[in-house]
Amino acid sequence: MRPTTSCAATVKNIFRTRAPMKYGRDREEVAKNQLAVKLNKKIESCGFFIDSENPCLGCTPDGLIDDDVMEIKCPQSAEHLTIEEALKTLLPLKAIFNKKYPEKMNHNHKYFYQIQGQLNITKREYCVFAIWTPRSMKIVHVNKDNAFWKKKMLPRLICFYYECMLPEIVDSRYNRNMPIREPGYILEAQRETAKKINQKKRTYSINQSDNANEEKKCKSDISLTETAISADVNVVNIEEDDDDDCVIISYDNEHDIT
């Protein structure tokens, strides 16, 4: 989560069950059995792991394969597609993997964060990650990244738990249909961002006004110049001459510029 992101939506998502999540859970056993056959490995069920160093954090991998954790996704949006078709046509799935190296995960994707959390909490080194549809499956292996966990995940998770989750667990507003509490640091970050946006808008408005004034001034200068060099042009009719086929124009400018 960014510092300005409201924690309300995240807290609500943790407490409620959505249709795509139910679809994934309903098909998870079938997907796990097919994965076990494909890898020729036994997948052991597991429960909830608690972080020994930070007991407020925990995870539940979809299974264990030898000393590795296993995580499998069954996206409802790809129900009628092969994995190859899904990764080409469905942007949310395409974003899971690295554009340059499609056998590696995108380090900015939420699934990569989830896997790194599982590896560090369970104290394991590798994860077998699979995406399954009724028509095909893609499997990649993900290594534990200690630096990623300590720098990008752990501090934010601890902060989110104590500032957002714990107040809701102790005194739930979600169950009472009330607005979820927003911690002070998020509200302050949102105010600072709003100030910056408003400042940019004011600067843009001033620049637009200055440009309009400059354009108006230029038009005024052009008008004055045209007035200064204007001349009276009169066409004088004369009798036609056999040798001439022309008219005489008299030029009278009292403001001639020399």
C-alpha positions as a Markdown table, in Angstrom:
| # | Residue | x | y | z |
|---|---|---|---|---|
| 1 | Met | 0.0 | 0.0 | 0.0 |
| 2 | Arg | 1.1 | 3.5 | -0.7 |
| 3 | Pro | 1.3 | 5.9 | 2.2 |
| 4 | Thr | -1.8 | 7.7 | 0.8 |
| 5 | Thr | -3.9 | 4.6 | 0.2 |
| 6 | Ser | -6.9 | 4.3 | 2.5 |
| 7 | Cys | -6.7 | 1.2 | 4.6 |
| 8 | Ala | -10.5 | 0.9 | 4.6 |
| 9 | Ala | -10.8 | -1.0 | 1.3 |
| 10 | Thr | -8.0 | -3.4 | 2.3 |
| 11 | Val | -9.5 | -4.1 | 5.7 |
| 12 | Lys | -12.9 | -4.8 | 4.1 |
| 13 | Asn | -11.4 | -7.2 | 1.6 |
| 14 | Ile | -9.8 | -9.2 | 4.4 |
| 15 | Phe | -13.1 | -9.6 | 6.2 |
| 16 | Arg | -15.4 | -10.4 | 3.3 |
| 17 | Thr | -15.6 | -13.3 | 0.8 |
| 18 | Arg | -15.8 | -12.4 | -2.9 |
| 19 | Ala | -17.1 | -14.6 | -5.8 |
| 20 | Pro | -13.7 | -15.0 | -7.5 |
| 21 | Met | -12.2 | -16.2 | -4.1 |
| 22 | Lys | -14.9 | -18.7 | -3.7 |
| 23 | Tyr | -14.4 | -19.9 | -7.3 |
| 24 | Gly | -10.7 | -20.4 | -6.6 |
| 25 | Arg | -11.2 | -22.3 | -3.4 |
| 26 | Asp | -13.8 | -24.6 | -4.9 |
| 27 | Arg | -11.4 | -25.7 | -7.6 |
| 28 | Glu | -8.2 | -25.7 | -5.6 |
| 29 | Glu | -8.3 | -29.5 | -4.8 |
| 30 | Val | -8.7 | -30.4 | -8.5 |
| 31 | Ala | -5.8 | -28.0 | -9.4 |
| 32 | Lys | -3.5 | -29.4 | -6.6 |
| 33 | Asn | -4.1 | -33.0 | -7.7 |
| 34 | Gln | -3.2 | -32.1 | -11.3 |
| 35 | Leu | -0.1 | -30.2 | -10.1 |
| 36 | Ala | 1.0 | -33.2 | -8.1 |
| 37 | Val | 0.7 | -35.5 | -11.1 |
| 38 | Lys | 2.5 | -33.0 | -13.3 |
| 39 | Leu | 5.4 | -32.7 | -10.9 |
| 40 | Asn | 5.3 | -36.3 | -9.7 |
| 41 | Lys | 5.4 | -35.0 | -6.2 |
| 42 | Lys | 3.2 | -35.3 | -3.1 |
| 43 | Ile | 1.6 | -32.1 | -2.0 |
| 44 | Glu | 1.0 | -32.0 | 1.8 |
| 45 | Ser | -1.7 | -30.0 | 3.3 |
| 46 | Cys | -0.8 | -27.4 | 5.9 |
| 47 | Gly | -2.4 | -25.1 | 8.4 |
| 48 | Phe | -1.7 | -21.6 | 9.6 |
| 49 | Phe | 2.0 | -20.6 | 10.1 |
| 50 | Ile | 2.8 | -17.8 | 12.7 |
| 51 | Asp | 5.9 | -15.8 | 12.3 |
| 52 | Ser | 8.2 | -16.7 | 15.2 |
| 53 | Glu | 9.8 | -13.2 | 15.2 |
| 54 | Asn | 6.6 | -11.2 | 14.6 |
| 55 | Pro | 3.6 | -13.1 | 16.0 |
| 56 | Cys | 1.1 | -10.6 | 14.6 |
| 57 | Leu | 2.0 | -12.0 | 11.1 |
| 58 | Gly | 1.0 | -15.3 | 9.6 |
| 59 | Cys | 0.2 | -17.1 | 6.4 |
| 60 | Thr | -1.5 | -20.2 | 5.0 |
| 61 | Pro | 0.2 | -21.7 | 1.9 |
| 62 | Asp | -1.9 | -23.8 | -0.3 |
| 63 | Gly | 0.4 | -26.8 | 0.4 |
| 64 | Leu | 4.0 | -28.0 | 1.0 |
| 65 | Ile | 6.1 | -29.9 | -1.5 |
| 66 | Asp | 9.2 | -31.4 | 0.2 |
| 67 | Asp | 10.8 | -28.3 | 1.8 |
| 68 | Asp | 9.1 | -25.8 | -0.4 |
| 69 | Val | 5.8 | -24.0 | -0.1 |
| 70 | Met | 3.2 | -24.2 | -2.9 |
| 71 | Glu | 0.8 | -21.5 | -4.0 |
| 72 | Ile | -1.8 | -22.1 | -6.8 |
| 73 | Lys | -4.2 | -19.6 | -8.4 |
| 74 | Cys | -7.4 | -20.6 | -10.2 |
| 75 | Pro | -8.6 | -17.3 | -11.8 |
| 76 | Gln | -12.3 | -17.2 | -12.6 |
| 77 | Ser | -11.6 | -14.8 | -15.5 |
| 78 | Ala | -9.6 | -17.6 | -17.3 |
| 79 | Glu | -12.2 | -20.4 | -16.8 |
| 80 | His | -12.7 | -21.0 | -20.5 |
| 81 | Leu | -9.1 | -20.2 | -21.7 |
| 82 | Thr | -5.8 | -21.9 | -21.8 |
| 83 | Ile | -3.0 | -20.3 | -19.7 |
| 84 | Glu | -1.3 | -19.1 | -23.0 |
| 85 | Glu | -4.6 | -17.5 | -24.1 |
| 86 | Ala | -5.2 | -16.0 | -20.7 |
| 87 | Leu | -1.8 | -14.4 | -20.4 |
| 88 | Lys | -2.1 | -12.8 | -23.9 |
| 89 | Thr | -5.7 | -11.5 | -23.4 |
| 90 | Leu | -6.2 | -10.8 | -19.7 |
| 91 | Leu | -4.1 | -7.9 | -18.5 |
| 92 | Pro | -4.5 | -8.8 | -14.7 |
| 93 | Leu | -2.9 | -12.2 | -15.4 |
| 94 | Lys | -0.3 | -10.9 | -17.9 |
| 95 | Ala | 1.0 | -8.5 | -15.2 |
| 96 | Ile | 1.9 | -11.4 | -12.9 |
| 97 | Phe | 5.1 | -12.2 | -14.9 |
| 98 | Asn | 8.1 | -10.3 | -15.9 |
| 99 | Lys | 7.7 | -8.8 | -19.4 |
| 100 | Lys | 11.3 | -9.6 | -20.5 |
| 101 | Tyr | 11.5 | -12.9 | -18.7 |
| 102 | Pro | 8.1 | -14.6 | -18.7 |
| 103 | Glu | 9.3 | -17.5 | -16.5 |
| 104 | Lys | 10.0 | -15.0 | -13.7 |
| 105 | Met | 7.5 | -13.2 | -11.6 |
| 106 | Asn | 6.9 | -9.4 | -11.7 |
| 107 | His | 8.3 | -8.1 | -8.4 |
| 108 | Asn | 5.7 | -5.4 | -8.3 |
| 109 | His | 2.8 | -7.8 | -8.4 |
| 110 | Lys | 0.7 | -8.6 | -5.3 |
| 111 | Tyr | 1.3 | -12.4 | -5.8 |
| 112 | Phe | 5.1 | -11.9 | -5.6 |
| 113 | Tyr | 4.5 | -10.0 | -2.3 |
| 114 | Gln | 2.3 | -12.9 | -1.1 |
| 115 | Ile | 4.9 | -15.5 | -1.9 |
| 116 | Gln | 7.7 | -13.6 | -0.2 |
| 117 | Gly | 5.6 | -13.3 | 2.9 |
| 118 | Gln | 5.0 | -17.1 | 2.9 |
| 119 | Leu | 8.6 | -17.9 | 2.4 |
| 120 | Asn | 9.9 | -15.6 | 5.1 |
| 121 | Ile | 7.2 | -16.5 | 7.7 |
| 122 | Thr | 7.5 | -20.3 | 7.1 |
| 123 | Lys | 11.4 | -20.0 | 6.9 |
| 124 | Arg | 11.5 | -21.8 | 3.6 |
| 125 | Glu | 13.7 | -21.1 | 0.6 |
| 126 | Tyr | 11.5 | -21.8 | -2.5 |
| 127 | Cys | 7.9 | -21.6 | -3.6 |
| 128 | Val | 6.2 | -23.6 | -6.4 |
| 129 | Phe | 3.8 | -21.1 | -7.9 |
| 130 | Ala | 1.2 | -22.3 | -10.4 |
| 131 | Ile | -1.7 | -20.7 | -12.3 |
| 132 | Trp | -4.4 | -23.2 | -13.3 |
| 133 | Thr | -7.4 | -23.3 | -15.6 |
| 134 | Pro | -9.5 | -26.3 | -16.5 |
| 135 | Arg | -7.6 | -26.4 | -19.8 |
| 136 | Ser | -3.9 | -25.9 | -18.8 |
| 137 | Met | -1.4 | -24.8 | -16.1 |
| 138 | Lys | 1.7 | -22.7 | -15.8 |
| 139 | Ile | 4.4 | -23.4 | -13.1 |
| 140 | Val | 7.3 | -21.3 | -12.0 |
| 141 | His | 9.7 | -21.5 | -9.1 |
| 142 | Val | 10.3 | -18.5 | -6.9 |
| 143 | Asn | 13.3 | -17.9 | -4.6 |
| 144 | Lys | 13.1 | -16.2 | -1.2 |
| 145 | Asp | 14.3 | -12.6 | -1.3 |
| 146 | Asn | 15.3 | -11.6 | 2.2 |
| 147 | Ala | 16.2 | -8.0 | 1.3 |
| 148 | Phe | 12.8 | -7.5 | -0.4 |
| 149 | Trp | 11.0 | -8.8 | 2.7 |
| 150 | Lys | 13.0 | -6.6 | 5.2 |
| 151 | Lys | 12.9 | -3.5 | 3.1 |
| 152 | Lys | 9.6 | -3.4 | 1.3 |
| 153 | Met | 7.3 | -5.7 | 3.2 |
| 154 | Leu | 8.0 | -6.2 | 6.9 |
| 155 | Pro | 7.8 | -2.5 | 8.1 |
| 156 | Arg | 4.6 | -1.9 | 6.2 |
| 157 | Leu | 2.9 | -5.1 | 7.4 |
| 158 | Ile | 3.7 | -4.3 | 11.0 |
| 159 | Cys | 2.4 | -0.8 | 10.6 |
| 160 | Phe | -0.7 | -2.0 | 8.8 |
| 161 | Tyr | -1.5 | -4.5 | 11.5 |
| 162 | Tyr | -1.2 | -2.1 | 14.5 |
| 163 | Glu | -2.7 | 0.9 | 12.8 |
| 164 | Cys | -5.4 | -0.6 | 10.7 |
| 165 | Met | -6.2 | -4.2 | 11.6 |
| 166 | Leu | -5.9 | -4.3 | 15.3 |
| 167 | Pro | -8.4 | -1.5 | 16.0 |
| 168 | Glu | -10.9 | -3.3 | 13.8 |
| 169 | Ile | -10.3 | -6.6 | 15.5 |
| 170 | Val | -10.8 | -5.1 | 19.0 |
| 171 | Asp | -13.7 | -2.8 | 18.1 |
| 172 | Ser | -15.1 | -3.7 | 14.7 |
| 173 | Arg | -16.8 | -1.0 | 12.7 |
| 174 | Tyr | -17.2 | -3.1 | 9.6 |
| 175 | Asn | -19.7 | -5.4 | 11.4 |
| 176 | Arg | -21.7 | -2.3 | 12.4 |
| 177 | Asn | -21.7 | -0.9 | 8.9 |
| 178 | Met | -19.6 | 2.1 | 10.1 |
| 179 | Pro | -16.7 | 3.7 | 8.3 |
| 180 | Ile | -13.4 | 2.0 | 8.9 |
| 181 | Arg | -10.9 | 4.0 | 10.9 |
| 182 | Glu | -8.1 | 5.7 | 9.0 |
| 183 | Pro | -4.8 | 6.1 | 11.0 |
| 184 | Gly | -3.3 | 9.5 | 11.4 |
| 185 | Tyr | -0.3 | 8.9 | 9.1 |
| 186 | Ile | -2.6 | 8.1 | 6.2 |
| 187 | Leu | -4.8 | 11.1 | 6.7 |
| 188 | Glu | -1.7 | 13.4 | 6.9 |
| 189 | Ala | -0.2 | 11.8 | 3.8 |
| 190 | Gln | -3.5 | 12.4 | 2.0 |
| 191 | Arg | -3.6 | 16.0 | 3.1 |
| 192 | Glu | -0.1 | 16.6 | 1.9 |
| 193 | Thr | -0.8 | 15.0 | -1.5 |
| 194 | Ala | -4.0 | 17.1 | -1.8 |
| 195 | Lys | -1.9 | 20.3 | -1.2 |
| 196 | Lys | 0.6 | 19.4 | -3.9 |
| 197 | Ile | -2.2 | 18.6 | -6.4 |
| 198 | Asn | -3.9 | 21.9 | -5.6 |
| 199 | Gln | -0.6 | 23.8 | -5.9 |
| 200 | Lys | 0.0 | 22.2 | -9.3 |
| 201 | Lys | -3.6 | 23.2 | -10.4 |
| 202 | Arg | -3.0 | 26.8 | -9.3 |
| 203 | Thr | 0.3 | 27.0 | -11.1 |
| 204 | Tyr | -1.3 | 25.6 | -14.2 |
| 205 | Ser | -4.1 | 28.1 | -14.0 |
| 206 | Ile | -1.7 | 31.0 | -13.5 |
| 207 | Asn | 0.4 | 29.9 | -16.5 |
| 208 | Gln | -2.8 | 29.6 | -18.6 |
| 209 | Ser | -3.8 | 33.1 | -17.6 |
| 210 | Asp | -0.4 | 34.5 | -18.4 |
| 211 | Asn | -0.4 | 32.9 | -21.8 |
| 212 | Ala | -3.9 | 34.3 | -22.5 |
| 213 | Asn | -2.8 | 37.8 | -21.5 |
| 214 | Glu | 0.4 | 37.5 | -23.6 |
| 215 | Glu | -1.7 | 36.4 | -26.6 |
| 216 | Lys | -4.1 | 39.3 | -26.1 |
| 217 | Lys | -1.2 | 41.8 | -25.8 |
| 218 | Cys | 0.3 | 40.5 | -29.1 |
| 219 | Lys | -3.0 | 40.9 | -30.9 |
| 220 | Ser | -3.3 | 44.5 | -29.5 |
| 221 | Asp | 0.2 | 45.3 | -30.8 |
| 222 | Ile | -0.6 | 44.0 | -34.2 |
| 223 | Ser | -3.8 | 46.1 | -34.3 |
| 224 | Leu | -1.9 | 49.3 | -33.4 |
| 225 | Thr | 0.7 | 48.6 | -36.1 |
| 226 | Glu | -1.9 | 48.1 | -38.7 |
| 227 | Thr | -3.5 | 51.4 | -37.7 |
| 228 | Ala | -0.2 | 53.3 | -37.9 |
| 229 | Ile | 0.5 | 52.3 | -41.5 |
| 230 | Ser | -3.1 | 52.5 | -42.8 |
| 231 | Ala | -3.6 | 54.6 | -46.0 |
| 232 | Asp | -6.5 | 56.1 | -47.9 |
| 233 | Val | -6.7 | 54.4 | -51.2 |
| 234 | Asn | -9.1 | 55.9 | -53.7 |
| 235 | Val | -9.8 | 54.6 | -57.2 |
| 236 | Val | -10.2 | 57.5 | -59.6 |
| 237 | Asn | -12.2 | 56.8 | -62.7 |
| 238 | Ile | -10.8 | 58.4 | -65.9 |
| 239 | Glu | -11.8 | 58.4 | -69.4 |
| 240 | Glu | -10.6 | 55.5 | -71.4 |
| 241 | Asp | -7.7 | 56.1 | -73.7 |
| 242 | Asp | -6.9 | 54.0 | -76.8 |
| 243 | Asp | -3.4 | 53.4 | -75.7 |
| 244 | Asp | -4.0 | 52.8 | -72.0 |
| 245 | Asp | -5.9 | 50.0 | -70.2 |
| 246 | Cys | -5.5 | 51.1 | -66.6 |
| 247 | Val | -6.9 | 53.1 | -63.7 |
| 248 | Ile | -5.1 | 55.7 | -61.6 |
| 249 | Ile | -4.8 | 55.1 | -57.9 |
| 250 | Ser | -4.2 | 58.1 | -55.6 |
| 251 | Tyr | -2.2 | 57.5 | -52.4 |
| 252 | Asp | -2.8 | 59.8 | -49.5 |
| 253 | Asn | -1.2 | 58.9 | -46.2 |
| 254 | Glu | -0.9 | 61.6 | -43.6 |
| 255 | His | 1.1 | 59.3 | -41.3 |
| 256 | Asp | 3.7 | 58.2 | -43.8 |
| 257 | Ile | 6.7 | 56.6 | -42.0 |
| 258 | Thr | 10.1 | 57.7 | -43.3 |
